[in-house]
């Protein structure tokens, strides 16, 4: 099971890949994270428009992610 540092590293790898492929300012982590989250919102919205795709609620995913994050933080306490 990954620890929180590994989880952060995995996210960093994804964001780094996204930044290299699509980022406009490689030095601005917040801008690229915002752009990635915006694109993920577009993906979730697209699933709501196409009946053949499984429907994704971004808000539900964020809520679940927050619950996982809190639980994972408490693992180290």
Phi and psi in degrees as a GROMACS rama.xvg file:
@    title "Ramachandran Plot"
@    xaxis  label "Phi"
@    yaxis  label "Psi"
@TYPE xy
-69.2172  148.308  UNK-2
-90.6703  177.68  UNK-3
-65.8601  -32.0409  UNK-4
-65.956  -41.113  UNK-5
-66.0315  -38.3672  UNK-6
-60.8048  -43.1237  UNK-7
-64.885  -38.9189  UNK-8
-63.7915  -42.3381  UNK-9
-60.4852  -43.7214  UNK-10
-64.5806  -37.9973  UNK-11
-62.8723  -38.9875  UNK-12
-63.083  -44.906  UNK-13
-62.9141  -46.0185  UNK-14
-65.8239  -37.6149  UNK-15
-63.1647  -44.4575  UNK-16
-59.7915  -48.3484  UNK-17
-58.4116  -45.1918  UNK-18
-62.6945  -42.7135  UNK-19
-64.8411  -37.7088  UNK-20
-81.4417  -39.5082  UNK-21
-129.652  -11.2147  UNK-22
-67.8163  149.725  UNK-23
-99.4489  -26.1562  UNK-24
-139.744  97.3592  UNK-25
-62.5598  -21.5865  UNK-26
-82.2047  -15.4252  UNK-27
-104.09  93.9623  UNK-28
-59.2886  -43.5508  UNK-29
-63.3809  -40.3139  UNK-30
-63.6761  -46.0752  UNK-31
-69.2591  -37.0041  UNK-32
-63.7358  -42.8499  UNK-33
-61.9491  -43.8515  UNK-34
-63.1639  -41.2989  UNK-35
-63.0205  -45.8108  UNK-36
-62.8061  -37.544  UNK-37
-62.4957  -44.029  UNK-38
-63.7852  -36.93  UNK-39
-65.7948  -37.8089  UNK-40
-60.4194  -41.2397  UNK-41
-62.4899  -40.2683  UNK-42
-60.6596  -47.7542  UNK-43
-61.4714  -41.3575  UNK-44
-62.9804  -41.1061  UNK-45
-59.8813  -37.7643  UNK-46
-65.2742  -26.3252  UNK-47
-74.8129  -21.6793  UNK-48
-91.3414  -20.745  UNK-49
-114.59  117.24  UNK-50
-66.9535  -21.2641  UNK-51
-82.6106  -12.7074  UNK-52
-97.0411  147.122  UNK-53
-65.3278  137.349  UNK-54
-78.7892  133.604  UNK-55
-119.781  127.321  UNK-56
-98.7416  111.108  UNK-57
-58.7154  -41.0365  UNK-58
-61.9839  -41.3794  UNK-59
-66.1718  -39.5668  UNK-60
-63.7945  -42.7593  UNK-61
-65.2422  -41.7349  UNK-62
-60.6766  -45.3658  UNK-63
-65.9043  -40.6335  UNK-64
-61.3094  -40.07  UNK-65
-63.4087  -39.8769  UNK-66
-64.0782  -43.9657  UNK-67
-62.5854  -43.8619  UNK-68
-59.4608  -47.5651  UNK-69
-61.8361  -42.5387  UNK-70
-65.5357  -40.1765  UNK-71
-70.0939  -35.2588  UNK-72
-62.989  -39.2399  UNK-73
-72.4834  -17.0924  UNK-74
-62.3068  -29.956  UNK-75
-92.0028  -10.209  UNK-76
